[in-house]
Amino acid sequence: MADLTITAANVKAGSSATRVQLVQAGEAITQGQPVYLASDGKYYQTDANDTAVKAQAKGIGITPASTDGYFLMHVDGLVNLGATLAVGQVYVVSATKGGIAPYADLTTNDYVTILGVATTTALLDLNLVVSGVQKP
C-alpha cells in the first residue's frame, strides 16, 4: 500500500461529536495532514522517520494554514479524510512528512504513532496512540 491520497477540499469533521482546537501553524498545513506540537508552541507536519517528537501527532488539520497562520485541528472522533480508506485498517503517521499510511507501510526505525482505525471507506475514528517506540 501507500500513503493515502487526500483530497484536501473534502476533509471535514465526521460528526458533530468530534473535538477540534484552533492552533497556530509553524509551516504551511494542508487539510488532512497530521501535526505535532513543537517547542515554539506551533504545529508542524508529522514525520515518522525523523525524531520521536516529530512523530507525536496531536491531531489532523481540517482547515488550511500558512506559516504562522491559524487552523482547526481535529483531535478526537470521526474525521472524513477526503480519501478512500480500507475498513478496519489501522492508519499511522507516515514516514513521508505530513502523510498518513497503513501500519504495514512503516519500516525499521520508523516511530509508531497510531492515528486511528477506518470505520468506513470515508471515516477514520481518530484515537491517537503515541508510542514513542521505533519499529524494529
DSSP file (Angstrom, degrees, kcal/mol; ACC not computed):
  #  RESIDUE AA STRUCTURE BP1 BP2  ACC     N-H-->O    O-->H-N    N-H-->O    O-->H-N    TCO  KAPPA ALPHA  PHI   PSI    X-CA   Y-CA   Z-CA
    1    1 A M              0   0    0      0, 0.0     2,-0.3     0, 0.0     3,-0.1   0.000 360.0 360.0 360.0-177.1    0.0    0.0    0.0
    2    2 A A        -     0   0    0      1,-0.1     3,-0.1    98,-0.0   103,-0.1  -0.876 360.0 -57.6-146.6 175.9    1.0    3.6    0.0
    3    3 A D        -     0   0    0     -2,-0.3    98,-0.2    98,-0.1    -1,-0.1  -0.227  68.4 -92.2 -55.6 150.6    0.2    6.9    1.8
    4    4 A L        -     0   0    0     96,-2.8     2,-0.9     1,-0.1    96,-0.3  -0.393  29.8-131.1 -63.4 142.0   -3.4    8.0    1.5
    5    5 A T        -     0   0    0     79,-0.2     2,-0.4    -3,-0.1    79,-0.3  -0.874  32.6-162.6 -94.5 105.7   -4.2   10.3   -1.4
    6    6 A I        -     0   0    0     -2,-0.9     2,-0.9    77,-0.1    77,-0.2  -0.774  19.5-148.1 -99.9 130.8   -6.2   13.0    0.3
    7    7 A T    >   -     0   0    0     75,-2.3     3,-2.3    -2,-0.4     4,-0.4  -0.853  15.4-156.2 -92.8 103.3   -8.4   15.5   -1.5
    8    8 A A  G >  S+     0   0    0     -2,-0.9     3,-1.6     1,-0.3    -1,-0.2   0.827  87.5  60.1 -53.4 -39.8   -7.9   18.5    0.8
    9    9 A A  G 3  S+     0   0    0      1,-0.3    -1,-0.3    -3,-0.1    73,-0.1   0.702 104.6  51.8 -64.1 -18.3  -11.2   20.1   -0.1
   10   10 A N  G <  S+     0   0    0     -3,-2.3    72,-0.5    71,-0.1     2,-0.3   0.432  80.5 112.6 -98.9  -0.2  -13.1   17.0    1.1
   11   11 A V    <   +     0   0    0     -3,-1.6     2,-0.3    -4,-0.4    70,-0.2  -0.577  41.0 135.7 -76.0 131.3  -11.5   16.9    4.6
   12   12 A K  E     -A   80   0A   0     68,-2.1    68,-3.0    -2,-0.3    70,-0.1  -0.982  59.3 -69.9-164.8 165.6  -14.0   17.6    7.4
   13   13 A A  E     -A   79   0A   0     -2,-0.3    66,-0.3    66,-0.2     3,-0.1  -0.372  38.3-142.3 -61.5 143.7  -15.2   16.6   10.8
   14   14 A G  S    S+     0   0    0     64,-3.1     2,-0.3     1,-0.1    65,-0.2   0.615  74.4   1.1 -89.5 -13.3  -17.1   13.3   10.6
   15   15 A S  S >  S-     0   0    0     63,-0.6     3,-1.2     1,-0.0    -1,-0.1  -0.975  73.3-103.7-161.8 168.9  -19.8   14.1   13.2
   16   16 A S  T 3  S+     0   0    0     -2,-0.3    -3,-0.0     1,-0.2    -1,-0.0   0.604 113.8  66.3 -75.2 -10.0  -21.0   16.8   15.5
   17   17 A A  T 3  S+     0   0    0      2,-0.1    -1,-0.2    61,-0.0     2,-0.1   0.448  77.9 108.9 -90.5  -0.2  -19.5   15.0   18.5
   18   18 A T    <   -     0   0    0     -3,-1.2     2,-0.4    60,-0.1    59,-0.2  -0.351  65.0-128.8 -75.7 158.3  -15.9   15.4   17.3
   19   19 A R  E     +F   76   0B   0     57,-1.9    56,-2.8    -2,-0.1    57,-1.1  -0.898  26.3 178.1-111.2 137.3  -13.5   17.8   19.0
   20   20 A V  E     -F   74   0B   0     -2,-0.4     2,-0.3    54,-0.2    54,-0.2  -0.924  10.6-157.8-130.8 158.9  -11.4   20.5   17.3
   21   21 A Q  E     -F   73   0B   0     52,-2.0    52,-3.1    -2,-0.3     2,-0.6  -0.978  21.0-125.2-133.4 148.1   -8.9   23.1   18.5
   22   22 A L  E     +F   72   0B   0     -2,-0.3     2,-0.3    50,-0.2    50,-0.2  -0.855  44.8 166.0 -91.1 121.4   -7.8   26.4   17.0
   23   23 A V  E     -F   71   0B   0     48,-2.6    48,-2.6    -2,-0.6     2,-0.4  -0.865  35.5-107.3-135.8 165.8   -4.0   26.3   16.8
   24   24 A Q  E     -F   70   0B   0     17,-0.4    19,-2.7    -2,-0.3     2,-0.3  -0.801  27.8-134.9-100.9 136.3   -1.1   28.1   15.2
   25   25 A A  B     -g   43   0B   0     44,-3.2    43,-2.0    -2,-0.4    19,-0.2  -0.653  11.1-164.1 -88.0 141.0    0.9   26.7   12.3
   26   26 A G  S    S+     0   0    0     17,-3.0     2,-0.3    -2,-0.3    18,-0.2   0.521  83.7   9.3 -95.3 -10.1    4.7   26.8   12.2
   27   27 A E  S    S-     0   0    0     16,-0.7     2,-0.1    39,-0.2    41,-0.1  -0.917 108.1 -58.8-153.2 173.1    4.7   26.0    8.5
   28   28 A A        -     0   0    0     -2,-0.3     2,-0.4    39,-0.1    38,-0.2  -0.406  53.4-163.3 -62.4 132.1    2.1   25.6    5.8
   29   29 A I  B     -K   65   0C   0     36,-2.5    36,-2.3    -2,-0.1     2,-0.3  -0.968   4.8-157.1-121.0 133.6   -0.5   23.0    6.7
   30   30 A T    >   -     0   0    0     -2,-0.4     3,-1.7    34,-0.2    31,-0.2  -0.847  37.6 -89.3-106.7 146.5   -2.9   21.3    4.2
   31   31 A Q  T 3  S+     0   0    0     -2,-0.3    31,-0.2     1,-0.2   -21,-0.1  -0.244 113.2  30.7 -53.1 137.8   -6.2   19.8    5.3
   32   32 A G  T 3  S+     0   0    0     29,-3.7    -1,-0.2     1,-0.3    30,-0.1   0.382  87.1 125.5  94.0  -3.2   -5.7   16.1    6.2
   33   33 A Q    <   -     0   0    0     -3,-1.7    28,-2.6    28,-0.2    -1,-0.3  -0.766  59.2-128.6 -92.1 131.2   -2.1   16.4    7.4
   34   34 A P  E     -H   60   0B   0      0, 0.0    12,-2.0     0, 0.0     2,-0.3  -0.497  30.8-159.2 -71.2 147.3   -1.3   15.1   10.9
   35   35 A V  E     -HI  59  45B   0     24,-2.4    23,-3.3    10,-0.2    24,-1.0  -0.928  12.2-153.4-132.6 153.3    0.5   17.6   13.0
   36   36 A Y  E     -HI  57  44B   0      8,-2.6     8,-2.2    -2,-0.3     2,-0.6  -0.864  25.6-113.4-121.0 158.4    2.8   17.7   16.1
   37   37 A L  E     - I   0  43B   0     19,-0.5     6,-0.2    -2,-0.3     2,-0.1  -0.826  32.8-157.0 -94.3 121.1    3.4   20.4   18.7
   38   38 A A    >   -     0   0    0      4,-2.8     3,-2.0    -2,-0.6     4,-0.0  -0.409  34.0 -98.3 -92.0 171.3    7.0   21.9   18.6
   39   39 A S  T 3  S+     0   0    0      1,-0.3    -1,-0.1     2,-0.1    -2,-0.0   0.677 120.0  65.2 -64.9 -17.9    8.8   23.6   21.4
   40   40 A D  T 3  S-     0   0    0      2,-0.2    -1,-0.3     1,-0.0     3,-0.1   0.409 117.2-110.5 -84.8   3.7    7.9   27.0   19.9
   41   41 A G  S <  S+     0   0    0     -3,-2.0   -17,-0.4     1,-0.3     2,-0.2   0.533  83.0 113.3  82.1   6.8    4.2   26.3   20.6
   42   42 A K        -     0   0    0    -19,-0.1    -4,-2.8   -16,-0.0     2,-0.4  -0.689  65.5-115.1-109.8 164.5    3.3   26.0   16.9
   43   43 A Y  E     +gI  25  37B   0    -19,-2.7   -17,-3.0    -2,-0.2   -16,-0.7  -0.813  30.6 179.8-106.6 140.0    2.2   22.9   14.9
   44   44 A Y  E     - I   0  36B   0     -8,-2.2    -8,-2.6    -2,-0.4     2,-0.1  -0.862  38.9 -80.8-132.1 162.6    4.1   21.3   12.1
   45   45 A Q  E     - I   0  35B   0     -2,-0.3   -10,-0.2   -10,-0.2    52,-0.1  -0.420  51.7-118.3 -65.1 136.6    3.6   18.3    9.8
   46   46 A T        -     0   0    0    -12,-2.0    52,-3.0    -2,-0.1    53,-0.3  -0.249  26.0-169.7 -72.8 163.9    4.5   15.0   11.4
   47   47 A D    >   -     0   0    0      7,-2.0     3,-1.1    50,-0.2     4,-0.4  -0.807  13.0-161.8-158.9 112.6    7.2   12.6   10.1
   48   48 A A  T 3  S+     0   0    0     46,-2.9    63,-3.4    -2,-0.2    47,-0.2   0.670  90.4  50.4 -73.3 -17.6    7.6    9.0   11.4
   49   49 A N  T 3  S+     0   0    0     45,-0.3    -1,-0.2    61,-0.2     3,-0.1   0.104 103.2  60.8-110.7  25.4   11.2    8.6   10.2
   50   50 A D  S <  S-     0   0    0     -3,-1.1     2,-0.3     1,-0.4    -2,-0.1   0.640 109.1 -27.4-108.4 -91.4   12.7   11.8   11.7
   51   51 A T     >  -     0   0    0     -4,-0.4     4,-0.8     1,-0.1    -1,-0.4  -0.841  54.8-110.0-125.8 164.8   12.6   12.2   15.5
   52   52 A A  T >4 S+     0   0    0     -2,-0.3     3,-0.7     1,-0.2     4,-0.5   0.894 119.1  53.3 -59.4 -40.0   10.2   10.9   18.2
   53   53 A V  G >4 S+     0   0    0      1,-0.2     3,-1.4     2,-0.2    -1,-0.2   0.918 105.5  52.5 -62.4 -44.1    8.9   14.4   18.7
   54   54 A K  G 34 S+     0   0    0      1,-0.3    -7,-2.0    -8,-0.1    -1,-0.2   0.646 107.8  52.9 -70.2 -13.2    8.1   14.8   15.0
   55   55 A A  G << S+     0   0    0     -4,-0.8     2,-1.8    -3,-0.7    -1,-0.3   0.504  81.1 102.0 -94.6  -6.5    6.1   11.6   15.1
   56   56 A Q    <   -     0   0    0     -3,-1.4   -19,-0.5    -4,-0.5    -1,-0.1  -0.524  62.4-161.1 -83.1  77.5    3.9   12.6   18.1
   57   57 A A  E     -H   36   0B   0     -2,-1.8   -21,-0.3   -21,-0.2     3,-0.1  -0.317  19.5-177.7 -61.0 136.2    0.7   13.6   16.3
   58   58 A K  E     -     0   0B   0    -23,-3.3     2,-0.3     1,-0.4   -22,-0.2   0.507  64.9 -47.0-106.6 -13.9   -1.6   15.8   18.3
   59   59 A G  E     -H   35   0B   0    -24,-1.0   -24,-2.4   -39,-0.0     2,-0.4  -0.979  60.1 -82.3 169.2-171.6   -4.3   15.9   15.7
   60   60 A I  E     -HJ  34  74B   0     14,-2.1    14,-3.5    -2,-0.3     2,-0.2  -0.988  39.3-117.6-126.2 130.6   -5.1   16.3   12.0
   61   61 A G  E     + J   0  73B   0    -28,-2.6   -29,-3.7    -2,-0.4   -28,-0.2  -0.471  28.6 177.7 -66.3 131.4   -5.6   19.7   10.3
   62   62 A I  S    S+     0   0    0     10,-2.9    11,-0.2   -31,-0.2    -1,-0.1   0.401  71.0  42.5-115.4  -1.3   -9.1   20.1    8.9
   63   63 A T  S    S-     0   0    0      9,-0.9    -1,-0.1   -33,-0.1   -31,-0.1  -0.956  91.4-108.1-132.6 156.9   -8.6   23.7    7.6
   64   64 A P        -     0   0    0      0, 0.0     2,-0.3     0, 0.0   -34,-0.2  -0.378  32.9-172.8 -81.5 163.0   -5.5   25.0    5.8
   65   65 A A  B     -K   29   0C   0    -36,-2.3   -36,-2.5     6,-0.1     2,-0.2  -0.986  16.9-141.6-152.0 146.1   -2.9   27.4    7.2
   66   66 A S    >   -     0   0    0     -2,-0.3     3,-2.7   -38,-0.2   -41,-0.3  -0.547  58.9 -60.0 -93.5 170.6    0.0   29.3    6.0
   67   67 A T  T 3  S+     0   0    0      1,-0.3   -41,-0.2    -2,-0.2    -1,-0.2  -0.300 128.7   5.9 -54.4 129.4    3.2   29.7    8.2
   68   68 A D  T 3  S+     0   0    0    -43,-2.0    -1,-0.3     1,-0.3   -42,-0.1   0.423 107.0 120.3  71.2   2.6    2.2   31.5   11.4
   69   69 A G    <   -     0   0    0     -3,-2.7   -44,-3.2   -42,-0.1     2,-0.3  -0.305  64.1-109.7 -84.5 177.0   -1.5   31.3   10.5
   70   70 A Y  E     +F   24   0B   0    -46,-0.2     2,-0.3    -3,-0.1   -46,-0.2  -0.828  35.3 173.4-111.8 148.5   -4.2   29.6   12.5
   71   71 A F  E     -F   23   0B   0    -48,-2.6   -48,-2.6    -2,-0.3     2,-0.5  -0.964  35.7-101.8-147.3 162.3   -6.1   26.4   11.6
   72   72 A L  E     -F   22   0B   0     -2,-0.3   -10,-2.9   -50,-0.2    -9,-0.9  -0.776  33.1-158.7 -88.5 129.1   -8.6   24.0   13.1
   73   73 A M  E     -FJ  21  61B   0    -52,-3.1   -52,-2.0    -2,-0.5     2,-0.5  -0.943  12.3-137.8-111.2 123.8   -7.0   20.7   14.3
   74   74 A H  E     +FJ  20  60B   0    -14,-3.5   -14,-2.1    -2,-0.5   -54,-0.2  -0.693  28.2 171.9 -78.0 122.9   -9.2   17.7   14.7
   75   75 A V  E     +     0   0B   0    -56,-2.8    53,-0.3    -2,-0.5     2,-0.3   0.596  55.3  10.2-113.2 -13.8   -8.2   16.0   18.0
   76   76 A D  E    S+F   19   0B   0    -57,-1.1   -57,-1.9     2,-0.1    -1,-0.3  -0.956  94.6  21.3-166.7 142.6  -10.7   13.2   18.6
   77   77 A G  E    S- B   0 126A   0     49,-1.8    49,-2.4    -2,-0.3     2,-0.2  -0.448  94.1  -8.6  97.7-168.0  -13.6   11.3   17.0
   78   78 A L  E     - B   0 125A   0     47,-0.2   -64,-3.1    -2,-0.1   -63,-0.6  -0.438  57.9-178.4 -73.9 134.4  -14.6   10.7   13.4
   79   79 A V  E     -AB  13 124A   0     45,-2.3    45,-2.6   -66,-0.3     2,-0.7  -0.999  24.6-139.7-133.6 134.6  -12.9   12.6   10.6
   80   80 A N  E     -AB  12 123A   0    -68,-3.0   -68,-2.1    -2,-0.4    43,-0.2  -0.845  16.8-169.5 -90.4 114.1  -13.5   12.4    6.9
   81   81 A L        -     0   0    0     41,-1.0   -70,-0.3    -2,-0.7   -74,-0.2   0.420  37.4-118.7 -87.6   1.4  -10.0   12.5    5.3
   82   82 A G  S    S+     0   0    0    -72,-0.5   -75,-2.3    40,-0.4     2,-0.3   0.845  83.2 100.0  65.0  30.7  -11.2   13.0    1.7
   83   83 A A  S    S-     0   0    0     39,-0.3     2,-0.7   -77,-0.2    -1,-0.3  -0.920  82.9-100.4-141.1 163.3   -9.6    9.7    0.8
   84   84 A T        -     0   0    0    -79,-0.3     2,-0.2    -2,-0.3    38,-0.2  -0.821  44.6-166.5 -90.8 118.9  -10.7    6.1    0.3
   85   85 A L        -     0   0    0     36,-2.7     2,-0.6    -2,-0.7    38,-0.1  -0.649  23.2-119.4-103.6 158.7   -9.9    4.1    3.4
   86   86 A A    >   -     0   0    0     -2,-0.2     3,-2.3    36,-0.1    32,-0.4  -0.894  38.8-115.5 -96.6 118.7   -9.8    0.3    4.0
   87   87 A V  T 3  S+     0   0    0     -2,-0.6    32,-0.2     1,-0.3     3,-0.1  -0.282  99.2  15.0 -56.6 131.5  -12.4   -0.6    6.6
   88   88 A G  T 3  S+     0   0    0     30,-2.9    -1,-0.3     1,-0.3     2,-0.2   0.316  93.4 137.1  86.3  -7.4  -10.7   -2.0    9.8
   89   89 A Q    <   -     0   0    0     -3,-2.3    29,-2.1    29,-0.1     2,-0.5  -0.509  53.1-132.2 -74.6 137.3   -7.3   -0.7    8.7
   90   90 A V  E     -C  117   0A   0     27,-0.2    13,-2.1    -2,-0.2     2,-0.4  -0.800  24.0-157.1 -87.1 126.3   -5.0    0.9   11.3
   91   91 A Y  E     -CD 116 102A   0     25,-2.9    24,-2.8    -2,-0.5    25,-1.5  -0.848  13.3-178.8-109.7 145.4   -3.6    4.2   10.0
   92   92 A V  E     -CD 114 101A   0      9,-3.3     9,-2.2    -2,-0.4     2,-0.3  -0.791  40.3 -74.6-133.6 169.5   -0.4    5.8   11.3
   93   93 A V  E     - D   0 100A   0     20,-2.0    20,-0.3    -2,-0.2     7,-0.2  -0.564  60.4-127.2 -64.1 129.9    1.8    8.8   10.9
   94   94 A S        -     0   0    0      5,-2.1   -46,-2.9    -2,-0.3   -45,-0.3  -0.334  10.5-123.1 -81.9 161.6    3.7    8.2    7.7
   95   95 A A  S    S+     0   0    0    -47,-0.2     2,-0.5   -48,-0.2   -46,-0.2   0.498  98.1  84.2 -77.8  -5.6    7.5    8.2    7.1
   96   96 A T  S >  S-     0   0    0    -48,-0.1     3,-2.6     1,-0.0    -2,-0.3  -0.890 102.1-101.0 -96.2 125.5    6.6   10.8    4.4
   97   97 A K  T 3  S+     0   0    0     -2,-0.5   -50,-0.2     1,-0.3     3,-0.1  -0.188 103.9   3.5 -50.3 125.2    6.3   14.3    6.0
   98   98 A G  T 3  S+     0   0    0    -52,-3.0    -1,-0.3     1,-0.2     2,-0.2   0.513 106.0 126.9  78.4   6.3    2.6   15.2    6.6
   99   99 A G    <   -     0   0    0     -3,-2.6    -5,-2.1   -53,-0.3     2,-0.4  -0.493  51.5-143.6 -99.0 166.0    1.4   11.8    5.3
  100  100 A I  E     +D   93   0A   0    -96,-0.3   -96,-2.8    -7,-0.2    -7,-0.2  -0.994  27.2 172.3-125.2 132.5   -0.9    9.1    6.6
  101  101 A A  E     -D   92   0A   0     -9,-2.2    -9,-3.3    -2,-0.4   -98,-0.1  -0.914  38.3 -93.8-136.9 160.1   -0.2    5.5    5.9
  102  102 A P  E >   -D   91   0A   0      0, 0.0     3,-1.8     0, 0.0     4,-0.3  -0.450  44.8-111.8 -66.3 150.9   -1.4    2.0    6.8
  103  103 A Y  G >  S+     0   0    0    -13,-2.1     3,-2.1     1,-0.3   -12,-0.1   0.872 114.6  64.6 -53.5 -40.5    0.6    0.5    9.7
  104  104 A A  G 3  S+     0   0    0      1,-0.3    -1,-0.3   -14,-0.2   -13,-0.1   0.691  90.3  67.6 -60.6 -18.8    2.2   -2.1    7.4
  105  105 A D  G <  S+     0   0    0     -3,-1.8    -1,-0.3  -103,-0.1    -2,-0.2   0.652  76.6 101.7 -78.1 -14.7    4.0    0.7    5.5
  106  106 A L    <   -     0   0    0     -3,-2.1     2,-0.2    -4,-0.3     3,-0.1  -0.437  58.1-161.4 -69.0 144.9    6.2    1.6    8.4
  107  107 A T    >   -     0   0    0      1,-0.2     3,-2.2    -2,-0.1    28,-0.3  -0.642  37.3 -47.9-119.7 178.7    9.7    0.2    8.2
  108  108 A T  T 3  S+     0   0    0      1,-0.3    -1,-0.2    -2,-0.2     3,-0.1  -0.172 124.3  11.9 -51.2 132.7   12.6   -0.4   10.6
  109  109 A N  T 3  S+     0   0    0     26,-3.4     2,-0.3     1,-0.3    -1,-0.3   0.393  89.3 134.6  76.6   1.9   13.3    2.6   12.9
  110  110 A D    <   -     0   0    0     -3,-2.2    25,-2.9    25,-0.2     2,-0.3  -0.613  61.1-116.8 -74.2 140.3   10.1    4.5   12.0
  111  111 A Y  E     - E   0 134A   0    -63,-3.4     2,-0.7    -2,-0.3    23,-0.2  -0.628  27.0-129.3 -78.5 135.7    8.4    5.9   15.1
  112  112 A V  E     +     0   0A   0     21,-2.6    19,-1.7    -2,-0.3    20,-0.6  -0.781  36.6 161.2 -95.5 114.4    4.9    4.3   15.6
  113  113 A T  E     - E   0 130A   0     -2,-0.7   -20,-2.0   -20,-0.3     2,-0.4  -0.954  27.2-148.1-129.7 112.6    2.1    6.7   16.2
  114  114 A I  E     -CE  92 129A   0     15,-2.3    15,-2.4    -2,-0.4   -22,-0.3  -0.665  13.8-175.2 -81.3 128.6   -1.4    5.3   15.6
  115  115 A L  E     -     0   0A   0    -24,-2.8    12,-2.4    -2,-0.4     2,-0.3   0.833  52.7 -82.6 -89.1 -39.4   -3.9    7.8   14.3
  116  116 A G  E     -CE  91 126A   0    -25,-1.5   -25,-2.9    10,-0.3     2,-0.4  -0.984  42.0 -72.1 162.4-169.7   -6.9    5.5   14.3
  117  117 A V  E     -CE  90 125A   0      8,-1.1     8,-2.8    -2,-0.3     2,-0.4  -0.950  40.7-115.1-122.5 137.9   -8.9    2.9   12.6
  118  118 A A  E     - E   0 124A   0    -29,-2.1   -30,-2.9    -2,-0.4     6,-0.2  -0.591  27.5-179.1 -72.3 124.0  -11.1    3.3    9.5
  119  119 A T  S    S+     0   0    0      4,-2.0     2,-0.3    -2,-0.4    -1,-0.2   0.680  73.2   5.1 -96.8 -22.2  -14.7    2.6   10.4
  120  120 A T  S    S-     0   0    0      3,-1.3    -1,-0.1   -34,-0.1   -32,-0.1  -0.841  90.6 -90.9-142.5-179.4  -16.0    3.2    6.8
  121  121 A T  S    S+     0   0    0     -2,-0.3   -36,-2.7     1,-0.2   -38,-0.1   0.577 128.1  33.1 -73.8  -6.5  -14.3    3.8    3.5
  122  122 A A  S    S+     0   0    0    -38,-0.2   -41,-1.0     1,-0.1     2,-0.4   0.643 108.4  70.3-116.6 -24.8  -14.6    7.5    4.2
  123  123 A L  E     -B   80   0A   0    -43,-0.2    -4,-2.0   -42,-0.1    -3,-1.3  -0.835  52.0-163.9-113.3 134.8  -14.2    7.9    8.0
  124  124 A L  E     -BE  79 118A   0    -45,-2.6   -45,-2.3    -2,-0.4     2,-1.2  -0.943  20.8-137.9-106.7 129.8  -11.3    7.5   10.3
  125  125 A D  E     -BE  78 117A   0     -8,-2.8    -8,-1.1    -2,-0.5     2,-0.5  -0.756  26.4-143.7 -86.0  96.8  -12.0    7.1   14.1
  126  126 A L  E     +BE  77 116A   0    -49,-2.4   -49,-1.8    -2,-1.2   -10,-0.3  -0.491  39.2 151.9 -70.0 116.0   -9.2    9.4   15.3
  127  127 A N  E     -     0   0A   0    -12,-2.4   -51,-0.1    -2,-0.5    -2,-0.1  -0.737  36.3-142.6-146.7  88.1   -7.9    7.9   18.5
  128  128 A L  E     -     0   0A   0    -53,-0.3     2,-0.4    -2,-0.2   -13,-0.2  -0.281  20.5-178.8 -67.3 132.3   -4.2    8.9   18.9
  129  129 A V  E     - E   0 114A   0    -15,-2.4   -15,-2.3    -2,-0.1     2,-0.9  -0.917   6.6-169.1-129.3 104.1   -1.7    6.4   20.4
  130  130 A V  E     + E   0 113A   0     -2,-0.4   -17,-0.2   -17,-0.2   -74,-0.1  -0.828   9.9 174.2 -96.3 105.5    1.7    8.0   20.6
  131  131 A S  E     -     0   0A   0    -19,-1.7    -1,-0.2    -2,-0.9   -18,-0.1   0.831  25.9-148.9 -84.1 -32.4    4.1    5.1   21.4
  132  132 A G  E     +     0   0A   0    -20,-0.6     2,-0.4     1,-0.3   -19,-0.1   0.575  59.7 123.2  71.5   7.9    7.5    6.9   21.2
  133  133 A V  E     -     0   0A   0    -21,-0.5   -21,-2.6   -81,-0.1     2,-0.3  -0.809  59.8-132.6-106.3 141.0    8.8    3.5   20.1
  134  134 A Q  E     - E   0 111A   0     -2,-0.4   -23,-0.2   -23,-0.2   -26,-0.1  -0.721  29.5-108.5 -89.7 142.7   10.6    2.7   16.8
  135  135 A K              0   0    0    -25,-2.9   -26,-3.4   -28,-0.3   -25,-0.2  -0.518 360.0 360.0 -68.2 130.4    9.6   -0.3   14.7
  136  136 A P              0   0    0      0, 0.0   -28,-0.2     0, 0.0    -1,-0.1   0.503 360.0 360.0 -70.2 360.0   12.3   -3.0   15.0
